Amino acid sequence: MAGTAIFDLDRTITRSPTWTPFLFHVNGLRPAFLARFLLLALHMVCYKLKLASRDSIKAHGVRILAGIDRATLQAKADAFVADRLAHDLRPGARAAISFHRTRGDRLILATAALDMVAKPFGRALGFDEVIATRLSWSVGASVPMLDGANCYGTEKLRRIAEIHALHPFDGPVFAYSDHVSDLKLLCQADHGIAVNPSFGLRRAAPTCGIKIVDFDAPPSFPTTMEQTQ
């Protein structure tokens, strides 16, 4: 019976995060950007010290994209995604997505990545829906802004629930993530799967029967999935 498969993006489908590499892809090594990135790095340190919110870091990073028109920025995002698809996908992620597509499952990409990055990923990989951090541009403005909150943790759960309310998920529901911030999502799913998990998620996985898989070892994937059903 066809169900639903919800995937995180960074370090779940990709091996690497997308946010900082995207900023460098867009800006290169221009001195002005490097100076602004240093301030962003200091902001990140404040977050680690619990002196700043994760949303404020994302908003700060978005401001570094100022001065690049929307069409140019999207073209750069498309080129960035094409490179990541060619060189940074976990092979097991491709196998998992193919597995669920063959089953006829509804494929949902739910990520904190910017929508201009997440949507090209979703299209290329055959996802039915993409939930991501949204950007907006005021008329005539050259500085994008966050449209709502960063799609991370509680906000990601809220956005997933919003989609579910509009178009309820068929079961069984599979959920894939590498990070403990998605622990509640993985525990709520019929099949929660920790992909090459962070230390926090690996430690928490046994609390609600989350299966741990290695997406850098694709031959193990079909057998692993058969065991979850």
Residue frames as a rotation matrix with the C-alpha (Angstrom) as fourth column:
MET 1
0.574 0.819 0.000 0.00
0.819 -0.574 0.000 0.00
0.000 0.000 -1.000 0.00
ALA 2
-0.121 -0.627 0.770 1.36
0.560 -0.683 -0.469 3.41
0.820 0.374 0.433 -0.99
GLY 3
0.421 0.192 -0.887 2.22
0.892 -0.264 0.366 5.68
-0.164 -0.945 -0.283 1.92
THR 4
0.943 -0.127 0.309 4.28
-0.073 -0.981 -0.181 8.81
0.326 0.148 -0.934 2.58
ALA 5
0.303 -0.908 -0.290 8.03
0.950 0.312 0.015 9.39
0.077 -0.280 0.957 2.83
ILE 6
0.990 0.005 0.139 9.38
-0.017 -0.987 0.157 12.58
0.138 -0.158 -0.978 4.43
PHE 7
0.323 -0.946 -0.030 13.08
0.906 0.318 -0.279 13.37
0.273 0.063 0.960 3.92
ASP 8
0.637 -0.399 -0.660 15.36
0.057 -0.829 0.556 15.97
-0.769 -0.392 -0.506 5.45
LEU 9
0.954 -0.299 0.021 17.94
-0.021 -0.136 -0.991 17.37
0.299 0.945 -0.136 3.00
ASP 10
0.318 -0.914 0.251 21.23
-0.764 -0.404 -0.503 18.48
0.561 -0.032 -0.827 4.57
ARG 11
-0.596 -0.732 0.331 23.40
-0.798 0.495 -0.343 15.52
0.087 -0.468 -0.879 5.63
THR 12
0.022 0.625 0.780 20.49
-0.314 0.745 -0.588 13.17
-0.949 -0.232 0.213 5.00
ILE 13
0.916 0.230 0.330 20.22
0.256 0.300 -0.919 13.27
-0.310 0.926 0.216 1.22
THR 14
0.625 -0.764 0.161 23.46
-0.277 -0.410 -0.869 15.25
0.730 0.499 -0.468 0.85
ARG 15
0.219 -0.652 -0.726 26.70
0.815 0.531 -0.232 14.41
0.536 -0.541 0.648 2.64
SER 16
-0.785 -0.605 -0.134 27.40
0.601 -0.692 -0.399 18.06
0.149 -0.394 0.907 3.43
PRO 17
-0.027 0.750 -0.661 25.29
0.556 -0.539 -0.633 20.98
-0.831 -0.385 -0.403 4.66
THR 18
0.087 0.124 0.988 24.03
0.978 -0.197 -0.061 23.35
0.187 0.972 -0.139 1.97
TRP 19
0.856 0.458 -0.241 23.76
0.499 -0.853 0.154 26.71
-0.135 -0.252 -0.958 3.74
THR 20
0.410 -0.761 -0.502 27.37
-0.121 -0.591 0.797 27.88
-0.904 -0.266 -0.335 4.16
PRO 21
-0.501 -0.601 0.623 28.56
0.547 0.338 0.766 26.32
-0.671 0.724 0.160 0.86
PHE 22
0.276 0.674 0.686 25.70
0.959 -0.237 -0.153 28.14
0.059 0.700 -0.712 -0.88
LEU 23
0.868 0.006 -0.497 26.79
0.149 -0.957 0.250 31.49
-0.474 -0.291 -0.831 0.57
PHE 24
-0.109 -0.982 -0.157 30.33
-0.105 -0.145 0.984 30.90
-0.988 0.124 -0.087 -0.73
HIS 25
-0.335 0.051 0.941 29.02
0.856 0.434 0.281 29.72
-0.394 0.899 -0.189 -4.10
VAL 26
0.662 0.691 0.290 27.03
0.749 -0.616 -0.242 32.94
0.012 0.378 -0.926 -4.51
ASN 27
0.963 -0.180 -0.199 29.68
-0.112 -0.943 0.313 35.34
-0.244 -0.279 -0.929 -3.21
GLY 28
0.559 -0.827 -0.061 33.01
0.288 0.262 -0.921 33.71
0.778 0.498 0.384 -3.99
LEU 29
0.137 -0.624 -0.770 35.97
0.991 0.090 0.103 35.07
0.005 -0.776 0.630 -2.02
ARG 30
0.192 -0.003 0.981 35.24
0.323 -0.944 -0.067 38.77
0.926 0.330 -0.181 -2.35
PRO 31
-0.792 -0.594 -0.139 36.82
0.327 -0.221 -0.919 40.69
0.515 -0.773 0.370 0.57
ALA 32
-0.547 0.647 0.532 33.52
-0.748 -0.662 0.036 42.41
0.376 -0.378 0.846 1.39
PHE 33
0.473 0.734 -0.487 31.78
-0.440 0.676 0.592 39.05
0.763 -0.066 0.643 1.66
LEU 34
-0.061 -0.569 -0.820 34.55
0.499 0.694 -0.519 37.52
0.865 -0.440 0.242 3.76
ALA 35
-0.907 -0.230 0.352 34.33
-0.133 -0.637 -0.759 40.43
0.399 -0.736 0.547 6.22
ARG 36
-0.119 0.949 0.292 30.56
-0.932 -0.208 0.297 40.00
0.342 -0.237 0.909 6.47
PHE 37
0.430 0.252 -0.867 30.93
-0.112 0.968 0.226 36.24
0.896 0.000 0.445 6.82
LEU 38
-0.646 -0.702 -0.302 33.30
0.287 0.143 -0.947 36.76
0.708 -0.698 0.109 9.75
LEU 39
-0.690 0.483 0.539 30.52
-0.712 -0.586 -0.387 38.68
0.129 -0.651 0.748 11.50
LEU 40
0.374 0.840 -0.393 28.14
-0.737 0.527 0.424 35.81
0.563 0.131 0.816 10.72
ALA 41
-0.025 -0.474 -0.880 30.64
0.235 0.853 -0.466 33.35
0.972 -0.218 0.090 12.20
LEU 42
-0.932 -0.290 0.215 30.72
-0.101 -0.364 -0.926 35.43
0.347 -0.885 0.310 15.39
HIS 43
-0.172 0.959 0.225 26.93
-0.963 -0.212 0.168 35.36
0.208 -0.187 0.960 15.41
MET 44
0.374 0.260 -0.890 27.12
-0.254 0.952 0.172 31.54
0.892 0.162 0.422 15.19
VAL 45
-0.641 -0.651 -0.406 29.39
0.282 0.293 -0.914 31.51
0.714 -0.700 -0.004 18.24
CYS 46
-0.748 0.443 0.494 26.75
-0.658 -0.591 -0.467 33.52
0.085 -0.674 0.734 20.09
TYR 47
0.301 0.873 -0.383 24.19
-0.780 0.457 0.427 30.89
0.548 0.170 0.819 19.14
LYS 48
0.009 -0.378 -0.926 26.39
0.204 0.907 -0.369 28.14
0.979 -0.185 0.086 20.55
LEU 49
-0.918 -0.378 -0.117 26.62
0.217 -0.233 -0.948 30.16
0.331 -0.896 0.296 23.75
LYS 50
-0.182 0.959 -0.218 22.80
0.974 0.206 0.093 30.48
0.134 -0.195 -0.972 23.74
LEU 51
-0.487 -0.048 -0.872 23.05
0.346 -0.927 -0.143 34.24
-0.802 -0.372 0.468 23.27
ALA 52
-0.550 0.331 -0.767 21.29
-0.777 -0.539 0.325 34.28
-0.305 0.775 0.554 19.88
SER 53
0.309 0.766 0.563 18.52
-0.337 0.642 -0.689 32.33
-0.889 0.023 0.457 18.17
ARG 54
-0.416 -0.403 0.815 18.92
0.538 0.614 0.578 30.04
-0.733 0.679 -0.038 15.18
ASP 55
0.522 0.688 0.504 16.39
0.832 -0.281 -0.478 32.18
-0.187 0.669 -0.719 13.28
SER 56
0.820 -0.236 -0.522 18.54
-0.168 -0.970 0.174 35.28
-0.548 -0.055 -0.835 13.82
ILE 57
-0.272 -0.941 0.201 21.54
-0.074 0.229 0.971 33.48
-0.959 0.250 -0.132 12.31
LYS 58
-0.219 0.244 0.945 19.55
0.890 0.446 0.091 32.52
-0.399 0.861 -0.315 9.21
ALA 59
0.830 0.558 -0.005 18.23
0.519 -0.776 -0.358 36.08
-0.204 0.294 -0.934 8.86
HIS 60
0.405 -0.787 -0.465 21.81
-0.337 -0.602 0.724 37.41
-0.850 -0.137 -0.509 9.18
GLY 61
-0.478 -0.625 0.617 22.99
0.298 0.545 0.784 35.02
-0.826 0.558 -0.074 6.48
VAL 62
0.262 0.670 0.695 20.16
0.930 0.019 -0.368 36.04
-0.260 0.742 -0.618 4.17
ARG 63
0.856 0.050 -0.515 21.27
0.031 -0.998 -0.046 39.68
-0.517 0.023 -0.856 4.44
ILE 64
-0.188 -0.982 -0.023 24.65
-0.100 -0.004 0.995 38.64
-0.977 0.190 -0.098 3.02
LEU 65
-0.298 0.157 0.942 22.76
0.865 0.462 0.196 37.92
-0.404 0.873 -0.274 -0.23
ALA 66
0.523 0.538 -0.661 21.88
0.294 -0.842 -0.452 41.62
-0.800 0.042 -0.599 -0.56
GLY 67
0.012 -0.487 -0.873 22.64
-0.603 -0.700 0.383 43.34
-0.798 0.522 -0.302 -3.84
ILE 68
-0.968 -0.232 0.094 22.07
-0.078 0.637 0.767 40.28
-0.238 0.735 -0.635 -6.05
ASP 69
-0.354 0.903 -0.244 18.83
-0.935 -0.332 0.126 40.45
0.032 0.273 0.961 -8.00
ARG 70
0.192 0.556 0.809 16.35
-0.664 0.681 -0.310 37.63
-0.723 -0.478 0.500 -7.61
ALA 71
0.938 0.194 -0.286 16.79
-0.345 0.542 -0.766 36.11
0.006 0.818 0.576 -11.07
THR 72
0.150 -0.966 -0.211 20.59
-0.632 0.071 -0.772 36.04
0.761 0.249 -0.599 -10.75
LEU 73
-0.382 -0.265 0.885 20.37
-0.910 0.276 -0.310 34.54
-0.163 -0.924 -0.346 -7.28
GLN 74
0.564 0.648 0.512 18.03
-0.508 0.761 -0.404 31.79
-0.651 -0.032 0.758 -8.49
ALA 75
0.795 -0.350 -0.495 20.36
-0.381 0.347 -0.857 31.04
0.471 0.870 0.142 -11.40
LYS 76
-0.282 -0.930 0.234 23.24
-0.776 0.078 -0.625 30.70
0.564 -0.358 -0.744 -8.95
ALA 77
-0.111 0.331 0.937 21.09
-0.817 0.506 -0.276 28.46
-0.566 -0.796 0.214 -6.74
ASP 78
0.879 0.467 -0.098 20.24
-0.425 0.672 -0.607 26.23
-0.218 0.575 0.789 -9.71
ALA 79
0.382 -0.830 -0.407 23.93
-0.465 0.208 -0.861 25.89
0.799 0.518 -0.306 -10.58
PHE 80
-0.420 -0.500 0.757 24.76
-0.899 0.115 -0.423 25.12
0.124 -0.858 -0.498 -6.95
VAL 81
0.323 0.638 0.699 22.12
-0.674 0.673 -0.303 22.40
-0.664 -0.373 0.648 -6.81
ALA 82
0.877 -0.026 -0.481 23.31
-0.396 0.528 -0.751 20.86
0.273 0.849 0.452 -10.08
ASP 83
-0.111 -0.992 -0.065 26.81
-0.631 0.121 -0.767 20.59
0.768 -0.044 -0.639 -8.62
ARG 84
-0.391 0.021 0.920 25.52
-0.872 0.311 -0.378 19.05
-0.294 -0.950 -0.104 -5.36
LEU 85
0.691 0.706 0.156 23.42
-0.593 0.677 -0.436 16.54
-0.414 0.209 0.886 -7.26
ALA 86
0.695 -0.478 -0.538 26.48
-0.352 0.426 -0.834 15.47
0.627 0.768 0.128 -9.23
HIS 87
-0.160 -0.973 -0.168 28.99
-0.138 0.191 -0.972 15.32
0.977 -0.133 -0.165 -6.37
ASP 88
-0.769 -0.239 0.594 27.42
-0.544 -0.245 -0.803 15.39
0.337 -0.940 0.059 -2.91
LEU 89
0.321 0.945 0.065 24.45
-0.859 0.261 0.441 13.00
0.400 -0.198 0.895 -2.77
ARG 90
-0.412 -0.327 0.850 24.60
-0.681 0.731 -0.049 10.00
-0.605 -0.599 -0.524 -0.48
PRO 91
-0.803 0.082 -0.591 24.15
-0.462 0.541 0.703 6.94
0.377 0.837 -0.397 -2.73
GLY 92
-0.816 0.525 -0.243 21.74
0.576 0.706 -0.411 5.40
-0.044 -0.476 -0.879 -0.23
ALA 93
-0.443 0.670 -0.596 19.55
-0.129 -0.705 -0.697 8.50
-0.887 -0.232 0.399 -0.49
ARG 94
-0.516 0.230 -0.825 19.10
-0.856 -0.121 0.502 7.92
0.015 0.966 0.260 -4.21
ALA 95
-0.857 0.162 -0.488 18.21
0.063 0.975 0.213 4.30
0.511 0.151 -0.846 -3.49
ALA 96
-0.721 0.602 -0.344 15.72
0.488 0.088 -0.869 5.27
-0.493 -0.794 -0.357 -0.78
ILE 97
-0.386 0.579 -0.719 14.00
-0.552 -0.769 -0.322 7.89
-0.739 0.273 0.616 -2.93
SER 98
-0.610 0.108 -0.785 13.79
-0.707 0.372 0.601 5.42
0.357 0.922 -0.151 -5.82
PHE 99
-0.923 0.252 -0.290 12.40
0.346 0.874 -0.342 2.77
0.168 -0.416 -0.894 -3.47
HIS 100
-0.505 0.764 -0.403 9.59
0.282 -0.295 -0.913 5.05
-0.816 -0.574 -0.066 -2.32
ARG 101
-0.387 0.356 -0.851 8.84
-0.815 -0.563 0.134 6.34
-0.431 0.745 0.508 -5.80
THR 102
-0.801 0.049 -0.597 8.50
-0.336 0.788 0.516 2.74
0.496 0.613 -0.615 -7.03
ARG 103
-0.807 0.515 -0.289 6.12
0.563 0.524 -0.639 2.02
-0.177 -0.678 -0.713 -4.14
GLY 104
-0.156 0.746 0.647 4.01
0.597 -0.450 0.664 4.98
0.787 0.490 -0.376 -5.22
ASP 105
0.030 0.119 -0.992 4.61
0.970 -0.243 0.001 6.81
-0.241 -0.963 -0.122 -1.95
ARG 106
0.871 0.233 0.433 4.04
0.299 -0.950 -0.090 10.55
0.390 0.208 -0.897 -1.65
LEU 107
-0.003 -0.979 -0.205 7.50
0.961 0.054 -0.271 12.14
0.277 -0.198 0.940 -1.42
ILE 108
0.926 0.304 0.224 7.94
0.210 -0.908 0.363 15.21
0.313 -0.289 -0.905 0.79
LEU 109
-0.172 -0.985 0.006 11.19
0.720 -0.130 -0.682 17.12
0.672 -0.113 0.732 1.23
ALA 110
0.887 0.458 0.058 11.18
0.265 -0.609 0.747 19.00
0.378 -0.648 -0.662 4.57
THR 111
0.049 -0.994 -0.098 14.27
0.956 0.075 -0.283 21.09
0.289 -0.080 0.954 5.22
ALA 112
0.464 -0.010 -0.886 15.66
0.494 -0.827 0.268 24.26
-0.735 -0.562 -0.379 6.77
ALA 113
-0.610 -0.701 0.369 17.41
0.685 -0.233 0.691 25.00
-0.398 0.674 0.622 3.46
LEU 114
-0.544 0.387 -0.745 16.25
-0.409 -0.897 -0.167 28.06
-0.733 0.214 0.646 1.54
ASP 115
0.412 0.814 0.409 13.36
0.044 0.431 -0.901 27.42
-0.910 0.389 0.142 -0.82
MET 116
0.690 -0.158 -0.706 15.40
-0.707 -0.357 -0.611 28.62
-0.155 0.921 -0.358 -3.82
VAL 117
-0.519 -0.847 -0.116 17.83
-0.853 0.522 -0.003 25.75
0.063 0.097 -0.993 -3.09
ALA 118
-0.597 0.302 0.744 15.37
-0.250 0.811 -0.529 23.14
-0.762 -0.502 -0.408 -1.81
LYS 119
0.450 0.883 -0.133 12.88
-0.409 0.071 -0.910 23.41
-0.794 0.464 0.393 -4.68
PRO 120
0.274 -0.399 -0.875 15.42
-0.929 0.126 -0.348 22.61
0.249 0.908 -0.336 -7.43
PHE 121
-0.820 -0.506 0.268 16.56
-0.568 0.782 -0.259 19.64
-0.079 -0.365 -0.928 -5.34
GLY 122
-0.277 0.808 0.520 12.95
-0.249 0.462 -0.851 18.52
-0.928 -0.366 0.073 -5.01
ARG 123
0.595 0.498 -0.631 12.24
-0.701 -0.061 -0.710 18.81
-0.392 0.865 0.313 -8.73
ALA 124
-0.095 -0.748 -0.657 15.42
-0.931 0.300 -0.207 16.98
0.352 0.592 -0.725 -9.72
LEU 125
-0.922 -0.337 0.188 14.83
-0.386 0.814 -0.434 14.12
-0.007 -0.473 -0.881 -7.29
GLY 126
-0.598 0.731 -0.328 11.12
0.075 0.459 0.885 13.69
0.798 0.504 -0.329 -8.03
PHE 127
-0.867 0.314 -0.386 9.58
0.414 0.023 -0.910 14.97
-0.277 -0.949 -0.150 -4.79
ASP 128
-0.128 0.924 0.361 5.88
0.899 -0.045 0.436 15.77
0.419 0.380 -0.825 -4.79
GLU 129
0.862 0.416 0.291 6.14
0.234 -0.834 0.499 18.62
0.450 -0.362 -0.816 -2.27
VAL 130
-0.273 -0.960 -0.065 8.87
0.645 -0.132 -0.753 20.76
0.714 -0.247 0.655 -0.75
ILE 131
0.904 0.407 -0.130 8.71
0.351 -0.535 0.769 22.38
0.243 -0.741 -0.626 2.69
ALA 132
-0.071 -0.996 0.044 11.60
0.912 -0.083 -0.401 24.80
0.404 0.012 0.915 3.20
THR 133
-0.178 -0.088 -0.980 12.67
0.609 -0.792 -0.040 28.14
-0.773 -0.604 0.195 4.68
ARG 134
0.439 0.500 0.746 10.97
0.898 -0.252 -0.360 30.76
0.009 0.828 -0.560 2.54
LEU 135
-0.709 -0.602 -0.367 12.39
0.551 -0.798 0.244 33.99
-0.439 -0.029 0.898 1.17
SER 136
0.517 0.817 0.255 10.46
0.821 -0.390 -0.417 37.05
-0.241 0.425 -0.873 0.07
TRP 137
-0.719 -0.666 0.197 11.39
0.694 -0.679 0.240 40.25
-0.026 0.310 0.951 -1.79
SER 138
0.106 0.704 -0.703 9.60
0.389 -0.680 -0.622 43.53
-0.915 -0.207 -0.346 -1.30
VAL 139
0.743 0.222 0.632 8.76
0.669 -0.200 -0.716 45.36
-0.033 0.954 -0.298 -4.52
GLY 140
0.768 -0.482 0.422 11.90
-0.137 -0.767 -0.627 47.13
0.625 0.424 -0.655 -5.70
ALA 141
0.691 -0.524 0.497 14.03
-0.622 -0.082 0.778 45.74
-0.367 -0.848 -0.383 -2.87
SER 142
0.298 -0.675 -0.675 17.41
-0.614 0.406 -0.676 44.13
0.731 0.616 -0.294 -3.49
VAL 143
-0.742 -0.527 0.415 17.59
-0.642 0.378 -0.667 42.48
0.195 -0.761 -0.619 -0.07
PRO 144
-0.116 0.719 -0.685 15.64
-0.032 0.686 0.726 39.24
0.993 0.106 -0.057 0.43
MET 145
-0.391 0.086 0.916 13.99
-0.906 -0.212 -0.367 38.61
0.163 -0.974 0.160 3.77
LEU 146
-0.988 0.152 -0.030 12.85
0.155 0.952 -0.265 35.52
-0.012 -0.267 -0.964 5.62
ASP 147
-0.310 0.951 0.006 9.16
-0.673 -0.224 0.705 34.87
0.672 0.215 0.709 4.98
GLY 148
0.835 0.547 -0.064 8.21
-0.313 0.566 0.763 33.36
0.453 -0.617 0.644 8.31
ALA 149
0.567 -0.600 0.565 10.46
-0.640 0.111 0.760 31.35
-0.519 -0.792 -0.321 10.61
ASN 150
-0.434 -0.798 -0.419 13.44
-0.895 0.433 0.103 29.17
0.099 0.420 -0.902 9.77
CYS 151
0.559 0.723 -0.406 12.04
-0.706 0.672 0.223 25.73
0.434 0.162 0.886 8.86
TYR 152
-0.464 -0.805 -0.370 13.86
-0.261 0.523 -0.811 23.87
0.847 -0.280 -0.453 11.61
GLY 153
-0.993 -0.021 -0.115 12.79
0.099 0.365 -0.926 21.79
0.061 -0.931 -0.360 14.61
THR 154
-0.461 0.870 -0.174 9.41
0.404 0.032 -0.914 22.91
-0.790 -0.492 -0.366 15.91
GLU 155
-0.106 0.402 -0.910 8.76
-0.662 -0.711 -0.237 25.11
-0.742 0.577 0.341 12.87
LYS 156
-0.786 -0.184 -0.590 9.42
-0.584 0.533 0.612 22.18
0.202 0.826 -0.527 10.52
LEU 157
-0.857 0.515 -0.029 6.92
0.482 0.779 -0.402 20.07
-0.184 -0.358 -0.915 12.49
ARG 158
-0.227 0.801 -0.555 4.37
0.038 -0.562 -0.826 22.88
-0.973 -0.208 0.097 12.27
ARG 159
-0.298 0.058 -0.953 4.81
-0.882 -0.398 0.252 23.21
-0.364 0.916 0.169 8.51
ILE 160
-0.951 -0.033 -0.309 4.50
-0.155 0.912 0.380 19.43
0.269 0.409 -0.872 8.04
ALA 161
-0.628 0.769 -0.120 1.31
0.539 0.319 -0.779 19.44
-0.561 -0.554 -0.615 10.15
GLU 162
-0.201 0.514 -0.834 -0.01
-0.457 -0.802 -0.385 22.29
-0.866 0.304 0.396 8.00
ILE 163
-0.595 -0.077 -0.800 0.50
-0.789 0.245 0.564 20.24
0.153 0.966 -0.207 4.82
HIS 164
-0.965 0.222 -0.142 -1.02
0.245 0.955 -0.166 17.18
0.099 -0.195 -0.976 6.49
ALA 165
-0.451 0.836 -0.312 -4.14
0.172 -0.262 -0.950 19.17
-0.876 -0.482 -0.026 7.43
LEU 166
-0.115 0.365 -0.924 -4.64
-0.825 -0.553 -0.116 20.22
-0.553 0.749 0.365 3.80
HIS 167
0.379 0.119 -0.918 -3.87
-0.725 0.654 -0.214 16.81
0.575 0.747 0.334 2.30
PRO 168
0.612 -0.099 0.784 -3.63
-0.686 0.427 0.589 14.05
-0.393 -0.899 0.193 4.95
PHE 169
-0.407 -0.858 -0.313 -0.72
-0.913 0.393 0.110 11.65
0.029 0.330 -0.943 4.68
ASP 170
0.718 0.485 -0.499 -1.49
-0.489 0.862 0.134 8.09
0.495 0.148 0.856 3.69
GLY 171
0.242 -0.632 0.736 0.23
-0.814 0.281 0.509 5.49
-0.528 -0.723 -0.446 5.86
PRO 172
0.538 -0.441 -0.719 2.62
0.812 0.042 0.582 4.04
-0.226 -0.897 0.381 6.49
VAL 173
0.940 -0.283 0.190 4.64
-0.229 -0.937 -0.263 7.21
0.252 0.204 -0.946 7.02
PHE 174
0.389 -0.906 -0.166 8.44
0.914 0.401 -0.051 6.96
0.113 -0.132 0.985 6.72
ALA 175
0.983 -0.149 0.103 10.63
-0.157 -0.984 0.078 9.81
0.090 -0.093 -0.992 8.00
TYR 176
0.437 -0.899 -0.001 14.37
0.854 0.416 -0.313 10.23
0.282 0.136 0.950 7.37
SER 177
0.857 -0.267 0.441 16.78
-0.292 -0.956 -0.012 12.62
0.425 -0.118 -0.897 9.09
ASP 178
0.068 -0.925 -0.374 20.35
0.427 0.366 -0.827 12.82
0.902 -0.103 0.420 10.35
HIS 179
-0.690 -0.470 0.551 19.73
-0.089 -0.700 -0.709 15.24
0.719 -0.538 0.441 13.22
VAL 180
-0.721 0.351 -0.597 18.27
0.692 0.387 -0.609 15.15
0.017 -0.852 -0.523 16.71
SER 181
-0.832 0.452 -0.321 16.25
-0.374 -0.885 -0.276 18.31
-0.409 -0.109 0.906 15.95
ASP 182
-0.298 0.729 -0.616 13.96
-0.806 0.153 0.572 15.97
0.511 0.667 0.542 13.96
LEU 183
-0.988 -0.153 0.008 13.61
-0.132 0.821 -0.555 13.44
0.079 -0.550 -0.832 16.79
LYS 184
-0.429 0.895 0.125 9.91
-0.312 -0.017 -0.950 14.16
-0.848 -0.446 0.287 17.35
LEU 185
0.175 0.443 -0.879 9.17
-0.976 -0.037 -0.213 13.75
-0.127 0.896 0.426 13.63
LEU 186
-0.526 -0.460 -0.715 11.01
-0.585 0.806 -0.088 10.42
0.617 0.372 -0.693 13.55
CYS 187
-0.967 0.179 0.180 9.19
-0.048 0.566 -0.823 9.20
-0.249 -0.805 -0.539 16.67
GLN 188
-0.177 0.970 -0.166 5.79
-0.564 -0.239 -0.790 10.19
-0.806 -0.046 0.590 15.27
ALA 189
-0.127 0.086 -0.988 6.34
-0.971 0.191 0.141 8.36
0.201 0.978 0.059 11.96
ASP 190
0.908 0.411 0.083 5.41
-0.417 0.904 0.092 4.72
-0.037 -0.118 0.992 11.49
HIS 191
0.612 -0.788 0.066 9.02
0.790 0.607 -0.088 4.17
0.030 0.106 0.994 10.45
GLY 192
0.912 -0.393 -0.115 11.56
-0.362 -0.905 0.224 6.66
-0.192 -0.163 -0.968 11.78
ILE 193
0.695 -0.694 0.187 14.96
0.709 0.620 -0.337 6.27
0.118 0.367 0.923 10.14
ALA 194
0.722 -0.563 -0.402 18.16
-0.192 -0.721 0.666 7.95
-0.664 -0.404 -0.629 11.38
VAL 195
0.894 -0.375 0.245 20.51
0.351 0.247 -0.903 8.47
0.278 0.894 0.352 8.44
ASN 196
-0.083 -0.996 0.031 24.22
0.686 -0.080 -0.723 8.56
0.723 -0.039 0.690 9.35
PRO 197
0.718 0.696 0.018 23.00
0.490 -0.523 0.697 10.23
0.494 -0.492 -0.717 12.54
SER 198
0.051 -0.577 0.815 24.55
-0.490 -0.726 -0.483 12.95
0.870 -0.375 -0.320 14.62
PHE 199
-0.847 -0.453 -0.278 25.75
0.018 0.499 -0.867 11.95
0.531 -0.739 -0.414 18.07
GLY 200
-0.728 0.605 0.323 22.57
-0.607 -0.349 -0.714 13.27
-0.319 -0.716 0.621 19.69
LEU 201
0.225 0.859 -0.460 20.25
-0.966 0.259 0.011 11.39
0.129 0.441 0.888 17.36
ARG 202
-0.193 -0.363 -0.912 22.25
-0.276 0.911 -0.305 8.16
0.942 0.193 -0.276 17.59
ARG 203
-0.977 -0.211 0.016 21.99
-0.062 0.211 -0.976 8.31
0.202 -0.955 -0.219 21.38
ALA 204
-0.523 0.842 0.133 18.25
-0.686 -0.323 -0.652 9.10
-0.506 -0.432 0.746 21.31
ALA 205
-0.453 0.357 -0.817 17.26
-0.764 0.318 0.562 6.64
0.460 0.878 0.129 18.56
PRO 206
-0.816 0.127 -0.563 16.54
0.231 0.966 -0.117 3.64
0.529 -0.226 -0.818 20.84
THR 207
-0.889 0.457 -0.020 14.00
-0.148 -0.330 -0.932 5.63
-0.433 -0.826 0.361 22.88
CYS 208
0.116 0.987 -0.109 11.30
-0.567 -0.024 -0.824 5.20
-0.816 0.157 0.557 20.25
GLY 209
0.284 0.034 0.958 12.57
0.347 0.928 -0.136 2.43
-0.894 0.371 0.252 18.01
ILE 210
0.729 -0.095 -0.678 14.24
-0.585 -0.600 -0.545 4.59
-0.355 0.794 -0.494 15.38
LYS 211
0.748 -0.465 0.474 16.25
0.571 0.814 -0.102 2.50
-0.338 0.347 0.875 12.92
ILE 212
0.318 -0.744 -0.588 19.80
-0.424 -0.666 0.614 3.63
-0.848 0.054 -0.527 12.09
VAL 213
0.788 -0.061 0.612 20.96
0.532 0.569 -0.628 3.29
-0.310 0.820 0.481 8.48
ASP 214
-0.195 -0.904 -0.379 24.11
0.164 -0.411 0.897 4.13
-0.967 0.113 0.229 6.55
PHE 215
0.817 0.573 -0.070 23.24
0.066 -0.214 -0.975 5.96
-0.573 0.792 -0.212 3.35
ASP 216
0.176 -0.811 -0.557 26.84
-0.954 -0.281 0.108 5.72
-0.244 0.512 -0.823 2.22
ALA 217
-0.853 -0.371 0.367 26.31
-0.303 0.925 0.231 1.95
-0.426 0.086 -0.901 1.88
PRO 218
-0.264 0.857 -0.442 23.44
-0.962 -0.267 0.058 1.63
-0.068 0.441 0.895 -0.64
PRO 219
-0.526 0.114 -0.843 23.50
-0.322 0.891 0.321 -2.17
0.787 0.440 -0.432 -1.00
SER 220
-0.934 0.153 -0.324 22.19
0.357 0.472 -0.806 -2.48
0.030 -0.868 -0.495 2.57
PHE 221
-0.817 0.576 -0.018 19.21
-0.558 -0.799 -0.226 -0.25
-0.145 -0.174 0.974 1.90
PRO 222
-0.168 0.845 -0.508 16.56
-0.646 0.294 0.704 -2.59
0.744 0.447 0.496 0.37
THR 223
-0.291 0.010 -0.957 17.17
0.459 0.879 -0.130 -5.21
0.840 -0.477 -0.261 3.05
THR 224
-0.969 -0.091 -0.229 16.95
0.244 -0.477 -0.844 -2.59
-0.032 -0.874 0.485 5.78
MET 225
-0.632 0.774 -0.040 13.62
-0.771 -0.623 0.132 -1.34
0.077 0.115 0.990 4.46
GLU 226
-0.132 0.579 -0.804 12.15
-0.230 0.771 0.593 -4.82
0.964 0.263 0.031 4.17
GLN 227
-0.569 -0.172 -0.804 12.91
0.645 0.513 -0.566 -5.29
0.510 -0.841 -0.181 7.86
THR 228
-0.980 0.192 -0.053 11.00
-0.118 -0.771 -0.625 -2.12
-0.161 -0.606 0.779 8.83
GLN 229
-0.453 0.855 -0.252 7.73
-0.786 -0.250 0.565 -3.16
0.420 0.454 0.786 7.22
